[in-house]
Amino acid sequence: MDRERKDKNPPKGVRPNYQMWIILALVAVILGVSYFSRISEVPEIQVSRFTDMVERKDIKKIVLIKNEEQIEITLKAEALQNSIYKNDLEKRPLGLTDAGPHYRMKIGSIDKFYEQYDQITKNIPREQKVDIQVDNRSDYTGLFWNVAFLFLLVFGFWILMRRMTGGGGPGGQIFNIGKSKAALFDAENKVKITFEDVAGLDEAKEEIKEIVEFLKNPGKFTKLGGKIPKGALLVGPPGTGKTLLAKAVAGEAGVPFFSLSGSDFVEMFVGVGAARVRDLFKQAKEKAPCIVFIDEIDAIGRSRGRGSMPGANDERENTLNSLLVEMDGFATDSGVIILAATNRPDVLDSALMRPGRFDRQISIDKPDIAGREHIFRVHLKPIKLAKDVDTKKLAAQTPGFAGAEIANVCNEAALIAARRDKKEVEMQDFHDAIDRVIGGLEKKTKIISPEEKRIVAYHEAGHAVAGWFLEHADPLVKVSIVPRGVAALGYAQYLPKEQFLYQTEQLMDEMSMTFGGRAAEEIVFGKISTGALSDLERITKMAYSMVTIYGMNDKIGNISFFDSKQSEYNFNKPYSEATAERIDQEVKKIVDTAYDRTKQLLILHREHLEIIAKELLEKEILFQSDLERLIGKRPFSHQTTYEKFTSANGAAAKPEEKPAEPVADSPAESKA
């Protein structure tokens, strides 16, 4: 069947670029007109100069042009060698040759010119006198220029309209500007991505599979009285696989699939967006049953009235109104399902979100540790792996990573291994790739003074020691004083737990660990540096969140000032100035308590701080095993995420079994 289809539809060759040929032809016409109109560029002389030429007998031919009332003068070949003519002829424009004409002269009245010429040549013998030739010319030059300008104007307008309307095909010409720009995937141009290529989204896949099955076998659901859903909205952070899931639907559905972006409706012409919406749904009804996928729907689905000027005609709102009418105008048995994706559900119009338009909202969150392992397996298939590569360890060391970031890690690891001339990608290459994605590019050639390097070493050692002896701090994976990124002189990687909820003690331990670098600098050097900028920023946000969002302060109480709607026009704080002053005082108290606690902890473990700092200055990079060797094991028996995952699965666990792990809130933290 595939062979027959190929024979019927042979591959299209390279389409000729007609626009380039038209441009070249236009340039040729203009150059031709310029060449043939060179007479206007011939030097003009006065009567005295003409008289001198006649008396010197240098003139070969005189042509009188009646309609222009001027003469053209062609000199003899031997006269051209004369220095009095050479200066003029060297300045001739391109296109003028030695064949002439060489000069021109305005004559005014023709009869008067004949009298003047007879007077000039009265002393010249008849056989040496140059006869005047008469020529009646039509003014083709002006006609050529007018036609060329008109052609250029029409051609420029045509090019402009093609660019504004997106090229050829439907919507390519000015009369098709209201046509939909959706790409159609059907039996002839089928997408090859399937649900097997989508990992870590098991729950979302179940919802989507049900919609696909609804189209394939509607009787299974309608016999119990159910109705086919009209739309499903895929909601999730960037890079979690919303568009990939839609592509898998296109590959699995077996029905026509229209795909386009929300920005494809937006155009500079008024009313085009609404016209394209109507045309899209008209095509969808003709192809029913089918699926329409609108990516980044927030481009046209933002709440109406937000950000628009009073009395303005907002084209985006008109497009949204048309979309709302079309989505709600379907019959229940029309067989057209709308899929849409966005990472900004908070800005969408409430009328767009209601049941009847989008009956389902499918949340696509960042994958947990089991989901990350499945995603790693998908992206590692085309890579030549060494035997030491463990997908479970990779999943544990990338908390908070989305699918796109995991794909980036796999690609970076392969590039790093190729750069080192390896035949296989090893586990160390993946470690370096994770560091590259989290911390930035390693800059070993950056020039740092010995004093700065010593400060950085104690700063990072302070983080490591503080986190080592705090119960709820994240376990250390790696600490380095090799510069990374734009301004980070040191780098420490921790392994956050996979959890949703944080208690007050956990947040206080996290703040104390983050203060480890600043406290170590003050204890060892008696001075502080600017290296704690990112630490202080993180601590300040955490402290204000405890007081104003999570209600973790006794003085302020169980009050949250968090605005989930994030209104654009909320310029006033939702609390009084007295409360604001009290919030600042409580935040200052929390920060000071955490800092004093960190200082006391590092003073108690000053010996360990010195050991870690000196080892860092010598080796530049330390791992968790190095800390255990230098200062002993952590005095806490908590299992790491990787240990919990492996113990929950067991040695003979099936790949599809998933432990009950919550989703991580953030990737592995880096301290600079």
Secondary structure, DSSP 8 states (H G I E B T S, - for coil): -HHHHHHHS--------HHHHHHHHHHHHHHHHHHHTGGGGS-B--HHHHHHHHHTT-EEEEEEETTTTEEEEEE-TTGGGSHHHHHHHHT--TT--TTS--EEEE-SSHHHHHHHHHHHTTTS-GGG---EEEE----HHHHHHHHHHHHHHHHHHHHHHHHHTTSSSTT-SGGGTTS---EEE-SSS-----GGG--S-HHHHHHHHHHHHHHH-THHHHTTT----SEEEEE--TTSSHHHHHHHHHHHH-S-EEEEEGGGG--SSTTHHHHHHHHHHHHHHHH-SEEEEEESTHHHHB-TTSS--TT---HHHHHHHHHHHHHHT--TTS-EEEEEEES-GGGB-HHHHSTTTS-EEEE-----HHHHHHHHHHHHTTS-B-TT--HHHHHHT-TT--HHHHHHHHHHHHHHHHHTT-SSB-HHHHHHHHHHHHH--B-TT----HHHHHHHHHHHHHHHHHHHT-TTS--EEEEE-S-BTTTBS-EEEE-----S---HHHHHHHHHHHTHHHHHHHHHHS---GGGHHHHHHHHHHHHHHHHTS---TTT-S-----SS--TT--S-SS-HHHHHHHHHHHHHHHHHHHHHHHHHHHHTHHHHHHHHHHHHHHSEEEHHHHHHHH-S-S-----HHHHHHHHH-TT--TT--------SS---EE-
